[in-house]
Amino acid sequence: MTDVLETELTRKLGCRYPVIQTAMGWIATPPLVAATSNAGAFGFLGGAVMRPDELRTAIAQVKSLTPHPFGVNFHMFQPGAAEIVEIILSERDHIRAVSFGRGPDKAIIKRFRDAGIVCIPTVGALKHAKKMVELGCDMITVQGGEGGGHTGSVATTVLLPQVLDAVNVPVVAAGGFGDGRGLAAALAYGAAGMAMGTRFLMTAESPIPAITKDRYQKAGPDDILVSTKVDGLPQRMIRNPRLNRIEKSGPVSMWIRALESAWMMKRATGTSNAELLKAARAMTGHGGLTLAQAMMAASAPMLIQRAVVEGRPDEGLMATGQVAGRLGDLPTCEALITDITTQARARLEALCGPARIAA
């Protein structure tokens, strides 16, 4: 009998369970990706905040920690994007998939597909899902408005069936998922699986410092909000002193923050002024951003780094999904995936009967 948890996602990505760990910048590090993949799910490395040389090192580290395939996330506006594409293609024996938001064009997507690398963009709107399929993507992750970081305004319960009805590729559900009930619900909708970011952020293998994890654990639903002040696009984050100051700021303050963030990124990555400006200008065409907004979008990960890497939660930004408001533990990835799959099977068995559910 076919296992109900064997789907197009598991077949295409080579994992045991239809669960994806999303590529959170500064958080989806080699230990977390490897722990996820070793537990039977599929982990994405957060390459969008890495230089090409850093990505090479990170890929080698993941390969040393797990024999299982994994994915890499990147976007085409980051410095060194062309080199990163070549690095990913050269590691095709281990890298099974790429994910992206601000993604590559049709020609690059074809190169990935020809190399056997599955393209799984993340979208937050129906029109973007259709566009990605037109470009040749093999699978789509649909993130509803409950998701963390940059997010849309349509809830998963509305957006997911819209996309499922409109495209002919496997769809992965994201935004508001954190347990086996969510996986059962995603499969019941017709999705090939679910993707989670915040739930994996709140695990033992997540690299963020204890002081920041504590903030995530203590955050309730009312502590999580969507702001458009960070870079002009809606972002869901935990309320803290830094976000409060940003929310109260005007245009002049935004330029100051843009320049400050750009300097932080330049200092941390070694990116030249010309490369930073080029990346920001390229992003002005994405979502109608102003140059100041684009500069923030290109360098805002540095503010996330301050909170989640340096352990200064009051001074940085803490991107999160709404689901953090109901999560209070920090399991290992192995324990998390075991609990998710056990609960999903129980829910599906309750609906369909034990004869229909294979372990």
C-alpha atoms as one frame of an Amber mdcrd trajectory, in Angstrom:
protein
   0.000   0.000   0.000   1.283   3.457  -0.879   2.346   5.593   2.086   0.064
   8.620   2.383   3.141  10.724   3.219   4.806   9.794  -0.072   3.990  12.621
  -2.482   5.377  14.367  -5.537   7.472  16.421  -3.125   9.212  13.402  -1.620
   9.681  11.800  -5.027  11.144  14.895  -6.654  13.341  15.965  -3.728  14.426
  12.540  -2.504  13.309  12.974   1.113  11.183  10.681   3.295   8.534  13.167
   4.392   6.757  16.020   2.565   8.104  18.741   4.841  10.423  21.579   3.760
  12.587  23.719   6.017  12.646  27.124   4.385  15.820  29.103   3.724  15.801
  31.784   6.406  18.727  34.181   6.114  21.334  33.744   8.890  19.263  30.875
  10.336  19.223  28.160   7.642  22.866  27.274   8.314  24.579  23.945   7.539
  23.847  22.335  10.947  20.131  23.139  10.715  19.895  22.042   7.066  21.697
  18.784   7.810  19.603  18.079  10.927  16.450  18.658   8.899  17.539  16.371
   6.090  18.779  13.685   8.490  15.350  13.726  10.144  13.696  12.901   6.820
  12.502  16.357   5.747  14.142  18.602   3.127  16.394  21.483   4.177  17.247
  24.640   2.246  20.496  26.487   2.854  20.092  30.260   3.230  22.457  31.295
   0.446  20.795  34.647  -0.238  22.870  36.281   2.514  26.161  34.623   1.516
  29.039  35.599  -0.718  30.042  32.980  -3.308  33.036  31.836  -1.237  30.845
  31.555   1.866  28.321  29.491  -0.067  31.021  27.098  -1.285  32.133  26.542
   2.310  28.572  26.122   3.561  27.722  23.573   0.864  30.824  21.561   1.750
  29.821  21.633   5.414  26.296  20.382   4.692  27.750  17.567   2.577  29.984
  16.574   5.503  27.005  16.440   7.896  24.414  14.546   5.842  24.353  12.046
   2.975  20.920  13.307   1.945  20.122  15.840  -0.787  19.376  19.430   0.148
  18.519  22.750  -1.455  19.987  26.244  -1.788  18.145  29.552  -1.721  19.419
  32.646  -3.526  18.147  35.640  -5.474  19.412  37.263  -8.626  19.908  40.716
  -7.078  22.511  39.634  -4.556  26.188  40.387  -5.251  27.867  37.463  -6.999
  24.583  35.934  -8.179  26.026  34.729 -11.503  28.857  32.926  -9.712  26.406
  31.437  -7.218  24.397  29.938 -10.080  27.552  28.227 -11.356  28.421  26.954
  -7.864  24.973  25.390  -7.505  25.178  23.773 -10.926  28.593  22.341 -10.106
  27.112  20.667  -6.999  24.178  19.093  -8.825  24.959  15.646  -7.392  24.063
  16.906  -3.905  21.870  19.963  -4.437  18.447  18.702  -5.456  16.584  22.017
  -5.556  16.833  25.799  -5.582  14.381  28.232  -4.037  14.042  31.929  -4.671
  11.712  34.889  -4.464  13.359  37.464  -6.700  14.359  34.774  -9.079  16.300
  33.920 -12.212  14.994  34.263 -15.742  13.701  31.532 -18.033  17.145  30.713
 -19.425  18.702  30.128 -16.000  15.692  28.137 -14.818  16.153  25.908 -17.874
  19.822  25.402 -16.966  18.808  24.233 -13.504  16.148  21.917 -14.880  18.533
  20.473 -17.472  20.934  19.734 -14.604  18.216  17.873 -12.690  17.817  20.633
 -10.084  14.212  21.318  -9.111  13.165  24.994  -9.126  10.807  25.837  -6.237
  10.117  29.578  -6.024   8.145  31.018  -3.126   5.165  33.149  -4.107   2.571
  35.109  -2.164   0.112  35.904  -4.945  -1.769  33.950  -7.605  -0.316  35.979
 -10.485   3.217  35.253  -9.323   2.494  31.517  -9.144   1.258  31.544 -12.736
   4.301  33.531 -13.848   6.733  31.096 -12.237   5.078  28.156 -13.969   5.292
  30.009 -17.288   9.024  30.454 -16.696   9.408  26.698 -16.295   9.490  26.102
 -12.544   8.867  22.507 -11.429   7.097  23.210  -8.144   5.689  26.220  -6.271
   5.750  27.094  -2.586   2.686  29.188  -1.781   3.076  31.354   1.317  -0.079
  32.869   2.722  -0.195  36.096   4.686   0.463  34.270   7.962   4.058  33.681
   6.891   7.105  35.458   8.272   9.351  38.029   6.636   8.071  39.472   3.365
   4.482  38.356   3.064   1.274  38.963   1.163  -2.187  39.947   2.292  -4.105
  36.787   1.340  -4.440  34.048   3.960  -3.164  30.560   3.192  -6.685  29.111
   3.377  -7.691  31.354   0.463  -4.460  31.550  -1.556  -3.584  27.849  -1.492
  -6.757  26.563  -3.198  -6.567  29.445  -5.690  -3.101  28.385  -6.778  -3.931
  24.679  -6.736  -6.803  25.351  -9.138  -4.653  27.487 -11.441  -1.363  25.610
 -11.962  -0.424  22.111 -13.087   2.732  21.618 -10.991   3.045  20.333  -7.403
   2.265  23.019  -4.819   3.773  23.259  -1.333   1.757  25.027   1.375   3.440
  27.605   3.634   2.302  30.262   6.069   0.898  29.290   9.463   2.108  25.685
   9.573   3.845  24.192  12.588   2.657  20.640  13.309   1.190  17.428  11.940
  -2.324  18.839  11.832  -1.007  21.416   9.381   0.590  18.732   7.229  -2.659
  16.741   7.173  -4.561  19.901   6.227  -2.092  20.768   3.449  -2.410  17.278
   1.962  -6.200  17.450   2.266  -6.195  20.670   0.246  -4.275  18.846  -2.469
  -0.804  20.221  -1.750   2.255  17.997  -2.096   3.466  18.941   1.376   4.140
  21.874   3.665   7.019  24.283   4.224   7.900  25.813   7.588  10.314  28.545
   8.600   9.463  29.744  12.093   8.928  26.218  13.423  12.456  25.265  12.325
  13.821  28.545  13.679  12.459  27.416  17.046  14.432  24.150  17.249  17.467
  23.003  19.181  19.638  23.103  16.036  18.630  26.633  15.090  21.761  28.807
  15.399  20.155  31.864  16.976  21.317  32.783  20.500  19.322  31.723  23.542
  18.320  35.302  24.373  16.687  35.703  20.962  15.072  32.254  21.055  13.578
  33.268  24.381  11.906  36.263  22.694  10.405  34.002  20.055   9.128  31.600
  22.712   7.521  34.396  24.741   5.901  36.207  21.797   2.129  35.928  21.708
  -0.104  36.482  18.685  -0.579  40.159  19.598   3.213  40.703  19.632   3.498
  39.849  15.931   2.640  42.438  13.291   3.108  43.346   9.647   5.130  46.487
   8.880   5.676  48.282   5.583   8.178  50.726   7.058  11.269  48.531   6.887
  11.635  48.622   3.095   8.215  49.490   1.707   7.041  45.886   1.400   4.910
  44.118   4.017   7.028  42.167   6.483   5.807  40.171   9.473   7.962  40.529
  12.571   7.919  40.452  16.358   7.349  43.873  17.888  10.451  45.177  19.653
  12.101  48.585  20.359  13.856  48.694  16.980  10.676  47.966  15.032   8.761
  50.506  17.134  11.290  53.195  16.157  11.036  52.216  12.500   7.246  52.351
  12.625   7.387  55.945  13.915  10.003  57.115  11.412   9.581  59.456   8.449
  11.287  59.740   5.021  14.509  61.266   6.369  14.852  58.522   8.966  14.300
  55.931   6.242  17.254  57.273   4.243  19.405  57.227   7.368  18.424  53.605
   8.028  19.064  52.717   4.377  22.578  54.154   4.496  23.267  52.583   7.889
  22.104  49.158   6.685  24.085  49.469   3.461  27.214  50.256   5.463  26.577
  47.251   7.726  26.292  44.981   4.693  29.384  46.463   3.057  31.418  45.931
   6.222  30.165  42.364   6.750  30.376  41.109   3.175  33.101  43.152   1.577
  30.679  44.278  -1.132  31.785  47.407  -2.983  29.743  50.599  -3.132  29.145
  50.001  -6.821  27.848  46.457  -6.200  25.506  47.662  -3.454  24.125  50.424
  -5.644  23.724  48.039  -8.580  21.792  45.554  -6.415  19.553  48.297  -5.037
  18.822  49.741  -8.477  17.983  46.299  -9.812  15.412  45.942  -7.055  13.657
  49.229  -7.806  11.792  47.374 -10.508  10.549  44.788  -8.010   7.325  45.916
  -6.364   7.764  49.578  -7.316  10.326  50.324  -4.609  12.054  53.673  -4.283
  15.859  53.661  -4.213  15.863  54.095  -0.420  13.425  51.193  -0.044  15.488
  49.055  -2.384  18.639  49.833  -0.409  16.854  48.694   2.728  15.542  45.573
   0.995  19.049  44.734  -0.196  20.590  45.251   3.228  17.762  44.686   5.740
  19.088  41.161   6.434  21.839  42.904   8.386  19.224  44.087  10.884  17.964
  40.521  11.157  21.549  39.399  11.664  21.904  41.794  14.590  19.008  40.130
  16.399  19.336  36.491  15.401  23.118  36.116  15.046  24.574  38.676  17.424
  21.925  38.080  20.085  20.711  41.701  20.347  16.948  41.269  19.911  16.108
  44.841  20.931  18.455  46.333  18.321  17.637  44.208  15.291  14.591  42.753
  13.553  13.002  39.372  14.268  11.128  38.073  11.247   8.507  35.508  12.148
   5.321  33.854  11.049   2.127  34.210  13.058   2.581  30.619  14.153   5.266
  31.731  16.635   2.450  33.036  18.790   1.424  29.480  19.651   4.835  27.791
  19.794   6.673  27.559  23.096   9.163  24.706  22.825  12.526  24.054  21.150
  12.568  20.404  20.011  15.341  18.794  18.019  14.633  18.492  14.312  14.397
  14.715  14.690  11.817  14.999  17.488   9.910  17.653  15.554   9.628  15.591
  12.371   8.692  12.469  14.333   5.907  14.370  16.095   4.698  15.945  12.840
   4.509  12.683  10.916   2.915  10.803  13.826   0.274  13.480  14.294  -0.385
  13.792  10.556  -0.971  10.055  10.233  -3.305  10.116  13.248  -5.344  12.976
  11.788  -5.566  11.350   8.373  -6.497   8.009   9.928  -9.263   9.693  11.911
 -10.640  11.049   8.651 -10.086   8.117   6.321  -9.835   5.045   8.542  -6.755
   2.904   9.332  -7.093   0.723   6.218  -6.365   3.729   4.029  -3.273   4.985
   5.854   0.020   3.124   5.404   2.892   3.681   7.819
